[in-house]
Amino acid sequence: MVSLSLCPTAARSGARVFGSATLQIEVAGVRNSKGVVHVDLCREAEFLKDCPVQASAPALAGKTIVTISNVQPGTYAVQAFHDENHNGKVDRALFGIPKEGVGFSNDAPIRLGPPKWKDAQFQLGDDKGITFKLRYFIGGGAKN
């Protein structure tokens, strides 16, 4: 499990930021233990782009858990990918099809393109846990 602090000063001092929460993200359907599982926590304006809040954890076949601490309450979405070759990006095949597993909060549907914000968004107030599954379009998914 990896923890990422969004408020480094408060995290170092042990203080809890008023109104902050911890988000535990369980990424299921990880097909192997190669590389890392990378997650982005996004607001609407950042969704499907490079989000400023990012974390990774070593990939564990089946499921990988990543924890992000000191998140301010609000509406967010999570986007994730299984970076099997640890190169920091989603590798793509012909026509932009992801070669590595990708997934979104709420298991937002991926139909002929990325999901819509409204399908991936969730409210974060207090501490929360979410679970969603990676989808592999090339080479098959997890062998559970």
C-alpha positions in Angstrom: 0.0 0.0 0.0 1.3 3.5 -0.9 0.2 6.7 0.9 0.5 10.1 -0.8 0.1 13.2 1.2 -1.4 16.3 -0.4 -0.4 18.5 2.4 3.3 17.7 3.1 3.8 20.1 6.0 0.7 18.9 7.9 1.7 15.3 7.2 5.2 15.7 8.6 3.9 17.4 11.7 1.3 14.7 12.3 -1.5 17.4 12.2 -4.7 16.6 10.5 -5.8 19.2 8.0 -9.3 20.4 8.8 -11.9 18.9 6.5 -9.4 16.4 4.9 -10.0 12.8 4.2 -8.2 9.6 3.3 -9.1 7.8 0.1 -8.3 4.1 -0.2 -8.4 2.9 -3.8 -8.7 -0.8 -4.5 -7.8 -1.5 -8.1 -9.1 -5.0 -9.0 -8.4 -7.2 -12.1 -4.7 -6.6 -12.1 -3.4 -9.3 -14.5 0.1 -9.8 -13.1 2.7 -8.4 -10.6 4.8 -6.7 -13.3 5.4 -2.9 -12.9 3.1 -0.6 -10.9 -0.5 0.4 -10.8 -0.7 4.2 -11.2 -3.7 6.2 -10.1 -4.7 9.9 -10.7 -7.2 11.7 -8.5 -8.9 14.3 -10.6 -11.4 17.2 -10.4 -13.6 17.7 -13.5 -11.3 20.2 -15.2 -8.4 17.7 -15.0 -10.3 14.5 -15.9 -8.6 12.5 -18.7 -5.6 14.8 -18.5 -2.5 14.8 -16.3 -4.0 15.2 -12.8 -1.9 16.9 -10.1 -2.6 14.2 -7.5 -0.9 11.0 -8.5 0.2 7.8 -6.7 1.6 4.4 -7.6 2.0 1.1 -5.9 3.8 -2.1 -6.9 1.4 -4.2 -9.0 -0.1 -7.2 -7.2 -1.8 -9.8 -9.3 -5.6 -9.7 -8.6 -5.8 -6.4 -6.7 -3.6 -3.5 -5.7 -4.4 -0.9 -3.1 -3.3 2.7 -3.2 -4.1 5.2 -0.4 -4.1 9.0 -0.8 -4.2 11.1 2.4 -5.2 14.7 3.2 -7.7 15.1 0.3 -10.0 18.0 0.6 -13.7 17.2 0.4 -15.3 17.5 -3.0 -16.2 15.8 -6.3 -13.5 13.7 -7.8 -12.9 10.8 -10.3 -10.0 8.3 -10.3 -8.3 7.1 -13.4 -5.8 4.3 -13.2 -3.5 2.1 -15.4 -1.3 -0.9 -14.9 2.1 0.3 -16.0 3.5 -3.2 -16.7 6.8 -2.0 -18.2 7.2 0.8 -15.6 7.7 3.5 -18.3 5.3 6.0 -16.7 2.7 6.1 -19.5 -0.1 4.0 -21.0 1.3 2.1 -24.0 -1.0 2.1 -27.0 -1.5 -0.1 -30.0 -3.0 0.7 -33.4 -5.8 3.3 -33.2 -4.8 4.3 -29.7 -6.1 1.1 -28.0 -4.4 0.7 -24.6 -2.0 -2.2 -24.4 -2.0 -2.0 -20.6 -5.0 -2.3 -18.3 -7.0 0.9 -17.6 -9.9 1.7 -15.3 -12.0 4.5 -13.8 -13.9 5.0 -10.6 -17.4 3.6 -10.5 -16.3 1.2 -13.2 -17.3 4.0 -15.6 -17.9 2.4 -19.1 -15.3 2.6 -21.8 -17.2 2.6 -25.1 -15.3 3.5 -28.3 -13.4 6.0 -26.2 -12.8 7.2 -22.6 -15.7 7.4 -20.1 -17.6 10.6 -19.3 -17.0 12.6 -16.1 -20.6 12.0 -14.9 -20.0 8.3 -14.9 -16.7 8.3 -13.0 -17.4 11.1 -10.5 -18.0 10.5 -6.7 -18.3 12.6 -3.6 -15.5 12.6 -1.0 -16.3 13.9 2.4 -15.0 11.7 5.2 -12.6 8.8 4.8 -13.7 6.6 1.9 -12.8 3.4 0.0 -13.6 2.8 -3.6 -13.1 -0.3 -5.8 -13.0 -0.6 -9.5 -11.7 -3.0 -12.1 -9.0 -2.6 -14.7 -9.9 -3.5 -18.3 -7.4 -5.0 -20.7 -8.2 -4.7 -24.3 -5.1 -6.6 -25.6 -3.7 -9.8 -24.1 -6.5 -10.7 -21.7 -7.2 -9.7 -18.1 -6.5 -11.0 -14.7 -6.4 -14.8 -14.1 -8.4 -15.0 -10.8 
